[in-house]
Amino acid sequence: MRVPLLTLAAAGTALLAPAALSDQAAAVPPPRRPVVRSEGAVAAVDLLARLGECHQISHGRYRTDAGSPATVPVCGTQDAVYWKADLDIDCDGQATARCNRRTDPVFATTTSFQQSDGRHLNAETLPYIVVPATSRIWDHRAAGVQGGSVAAVVYRDRVEYAVVGDVGPRDLIGEASYATAQGLGIPTDPRGGGVPSGVTYIVFRNSRVDPIEDHAAAAAAGERMARLFLTDH
């Protein structure tokens, strides 16, 4: 697992006393069994084959965990950016039964992007991914990636559509919400879940779901863009 981290949005509030959790959030429920499925009809193998050889667009490489070597480039095509990394569990945002300070020792109550009602995202129910903060390595905004951008996350033979929902450290990559991991059949425990490799994150350039919390819209848009991605050479 990574060392304790705070998202950029949480950095300014890191010294504030933690808000009291509801009784439901404070309780630690039994682990939820991963849901093994693939959203939509676009096959994981077809998406991976379409990526081809990496055309690196980052000015350097990222670490997957603090202290590990920097081995992960961000690659690009005309329509998408992508990287292949691990998946660490991001439980930040709204405190829920499975994402709170008891279940996750590095839990932060904020995410870099917020829902339409101003609340922070719900990592337990919303599939989202984390992008690195802008740095000399890579500026995701210059690549057409923003909060709410649509992503296809691929693990083995499964595809989960998600949105860009949080921003992480400048030198680390490979993190997604509890809900993303659950949809891919990946262990969701914030303390020891995730997988060490084998996850591909594909973000479609200049895409955006509004409101960001509308997963049905993200899945529909992701399926449509994935189909176009496969046919647009």
Buried (B, 14 or more C-beta within 10 A) or exposed (E): BBEEBBBBBBEEEEEEEEEEBEEEBBEEEEEEEBBEEBBBEBBBEEBBEBBEEBEBBBEBBBBBBEEBEBEBBBBBBEBBBBBBBBBBBBBBBBBBBBBBBEBBEBBBBBBBBBBEEEEBBBBBBBBBBBBBBBBEBBBBEEBBBBBBBBBBBBBBEBBBBBBBBBBBBBBBBBBBBBBBBBBBBBBBBBEEBBBEEEBBBBBBBEBBBEEBBBBEBBBBBBBBBBBEBBEEE
